[in-house]
């Protein structure tokens, strides 16, 4: 008796390393971006409208934490990778 098993191949198979592909259920809700920037002088917490609002914080001393709720928007993930 032969048993055939059909394997599901992910879309990313055969793609170059580092290729961003969202696997899973298609999401329609907006991505939420928040940021916390802190150093010994204080802390700043913000909700961001776009990932571009992080740009000034690259050069600031201290720690900047960017939180992205919703990884289904590949363009935002790609852009934050290029920024940082």
N, C-alpha and C positions, 0 to 999 in steps of 0.2 A: 504494500500500500504506500503510495506517494502522497505526501502532504505538501501542498503549496501554500506558502505564506507570502502575502502581498505586503511589501514594506512601503511605508510612506516616506518619501524623500522630501526633506525640507527644501524650501525655496533657496536657502543659502548654499546648498550643496553645489560645489563647483565655482562659487563666487570667490573673488580674490580675498585674502585676509583683510580684516578691517571693514568689510562691506557692511553697511548698516541696513538691516532688514527687520521690520517688525513682524514677528510671528505671533499668531493668535487672533483673538477676536478683534474685528475692526471697531475702533472707538470713534465716537462722534463728539464727545465732550472736549472742551478746550483744555489745553495744558496749563497748569498753574505753576508759576515760577516765583519762588521767594528767595530772599537772600539775607544772610546775617554776616555782618562785617564787624570785627572786634579787634581791639588791641588794649594796651594797658590804660589808655585814657577813657575808653568807653565802648559801647556797643550800638550798632545801628541795625534795625530790622526793617525790611521793606518787601512789599509785593511788587513784582516787576511786570510791566506790560509786554516787554520783549527782552530777549536775551542780550540785545545790544546795550541795555542799561548796566550790564556788568563791566563793560569796557573800562570805565574810569578806575575800577577797583583793582585791575591787574597791577597797576604801578604803586598802589598805596601800601604802606607797611602794615603789617598785621595779618589776620586770618580772614578770608572771605569764604563763606559756605554758601553754595548755590544749590537749592533744592528744586527738583523738577518733579511734579506730580503728573504723571502721564507720559510714559516713554513711547507712546504710539506715534508721535510726530517726529519722524526721522530727520526732517529739516532742522528742528531745534537742537536735537542731539548732535547732529553734524556740526552745526554752527558753534555750539559750546565747546566741542572738541577742537575746533580751529582757533577759538578765542584763547583757550587755556592750554 
